[in-house]
Amino acid sequence: MPPDVAPAPDLSPAARDTPTAPTATAPDALTTEPDALYADPLLAACYDTFDGERDDLDHYETILEELGARTVIDVGCGTGALAVRLARRGLEVTGIDPARASLDVAHDKPYAEAASWVHGTAEELPALGADAAVMTGNVAQVFLTDEAWSATLRGIHRALRPGGHVVFESRRPQARAWEQWAAETAEQSWVVPGVGRVVGLPKGVRVELPLVTFSDEFTFESGEVVSSTSTLRFRDEAELRSSLLDAGFEVAAVRDAPDRPGREFVIIARKTS
Ligand SMILES: C[S@@+](CC[C@H](N)C(=O)[O-])C[C@H]1O[C@@H](n2cnc3c(N)ncnc32)[C@H](O)[C@@H]1O
């Protein structure tokens, strides 16, 4: 890790530790608070079980290998699923996320000690001289306003070395993922290690393109009920390309996600200026 970065500094306001759900409309604030799904300790403990096998991450490992990246920033690392895989392979990896509860889950994973963890947001990233930055799990869609998205890209740009790459995915609006989400109305249950049985109930989807908001209610064995509401922004390829150009990147490739053909853009962009 570069010498100017202390391990896991707290870059964000203390208020971020309080889970809040975003509203359905685009907030005015540059930075939104992380969703309860990531910031609530009970839900963060369930995240990896809810997500199941992470076949989606294989593609990122392959791309990073292709790029020859040795130092990598995992932006919006959440519970650190990719960061620990990279650390295990000997890459120098920094995971950054504003959701403290998710970072706590990451800290407990094997190989977590081989990575660096930053509690903060992408727009606060310092100059790290990294070879690459990744945003997996559609992190790019949590930035609802143009301002928040460009501040994120500027932060990533600052953190990369000249010629470094950002690699991320974003759902293709044309695939209309929200229609499938709206059709999923049945209860689902999981047994989460260390937590017990959790029952999830979808509470509805609201489509106000380019924003889509969905809510869920989770009931824990203890009887505790935790609700979450998330809003995502869907951007088309032209919008992604022009925002990258404005932030000082050139698009090197737009690929498909092999595990979700036709549904995602996987963008590889190079820092040019
Ligand atoms: C869908 S999760 C993906 C987590 C992880 N990348 C994965 O693949 O499992 C989205 C993540 O983005 C994080 N996030 C939200 N706002 C952010 C910001 N301004 N900067 C960095 N990460 C942010 C959330 O806290 C959450 O952990």
The ligand as an SDF file (V2000), in Angstrom:
LIG
                    3D

 27 29  0  0  0  0  0  0  0  0999 V2000
  -24.5670   -3.6890   -3.8840 C   0  0  0  0  0  0  0  0  0  0  0  0
  -23.3310   -3.3080   -2.6790 S   0  0  0  0  0  0  0  0  0  0  0  0
  -21.9400   -4.0550   -3.4700 C   0  0  0  0  0  0  0  0  0  0  0  0
  -20.8870   -4.4840   -2.4890 C   0  0  0  0  0  0  0  0  0  0  0  0
  -19.6870   -5.2240   -3.0990 C   0  0  0  0  0  0  0  0  0  0  0  0
  -19.0150   -4.4480   -4.1030 N   0  0  0  0  0  0  0  0  0  0  0  0
  -20.0860   -6.5460   -3.6550 C   0  0  0  0  0  0  0  0  0  0  0  0
  -19.9010   -6.8040   -4.8590 O   0  0  0  0  0  0  0  0  0  0  0  0
  -20.5750   -7.3790   -2.8770 O   0  0  0  0  0  0  0  0  0  0  0  0
  -23.0850   -1.5600   -2.8950 C   0  0  0  0  0  0  0  0  0  0  0  0
  -22.0470   -0.9720   -1.9580 C   0  0  0  0  0  0  0  0  0  0  0  0
  -21.7810    0.3940   -2.3090 O   0  0  0  0  0  0  0  0  0  0  0  0
  -21.5000    1.0700   -1.1050 C   0  0  0  0  0  0  0  0  0  0  0  0
  -21.5780    2.5290   -1.2900 N   0  0  0  0  0  0  0  0  0  0  0  0
  -22.6610    3.3460   -1.1700 C   0  0  0  0  0  0  0  0  0  0  0  0
  -22.3010    4.6270   -1.3530 N   0  0  0  0  0  0  0  0  0  0  0  0
  -20.9620    4.6350   -1.6030 C   0  0  0  0  0  0  0  0  0  0  0  0
  -19.9860    5.6620   -1.8460 C   0  0  0  0  0  0  0  0  0  0  0  0
  -20.3350    6.9520   -1.9000 N   0  0  0  0  0  0  0  0  0  0  0  0
  -18.6940    5.2950   -2.0310 N   0  0  0  0  0  0  0  0  0  0  0  0
  -18.3320    3.9880   -1.9830 C   0  0  0  0  0  0  0  0  0  0  0  0
  -19.2050    2.9800   -1.7520 N   0  0  0  0  0  0  0  0  0  0  0  0
  -20.4910    3.2930   -1.5570 C   0  0  0  0  0  0  0  0  0  0  0  0
  -22.5520    0.5120   -0.1400 C   0  0  0  0  0  0  0  0  0  0  0  0
  -22.2630    0.8100    1.2160 O   0  0  0  0  0  0  0  0  0  0  0  0
  -22.4800   -0.9610   -0.4900 C   0  0  0  0  0  0  0  0  0  0  0  0
  -21.5620   -1.6690    0.2880 O   0  0  0  0  0  0  0  0  0  0  0  0
  1  2  1  0
  2  3  1  0
  2 10  1  0
  3  4  1  0
  4  5  1  0
  5  6  1  0
  5  7  1  0
  7  8  2  0
  7  9  1  0
 10 11  1  0
 11 12  1  0
 11 26  1  0
 12 13  1  0
 13 14  1  0
 13 24  1  0
 14 15  1  0
 14 23  1  0
 15 16  2  0
 16 17  1  0
 17 18  1  0
 17 23  2  0
 18 19  1  0
 18 20  2  0
 20 21  1  0
 21 22  2  0
 22 23  1  0
 24 25  1  0
 24 26  1  0
 26 27  1  0
M  CHG  2   2   1   9  -1
M  END
$$$$
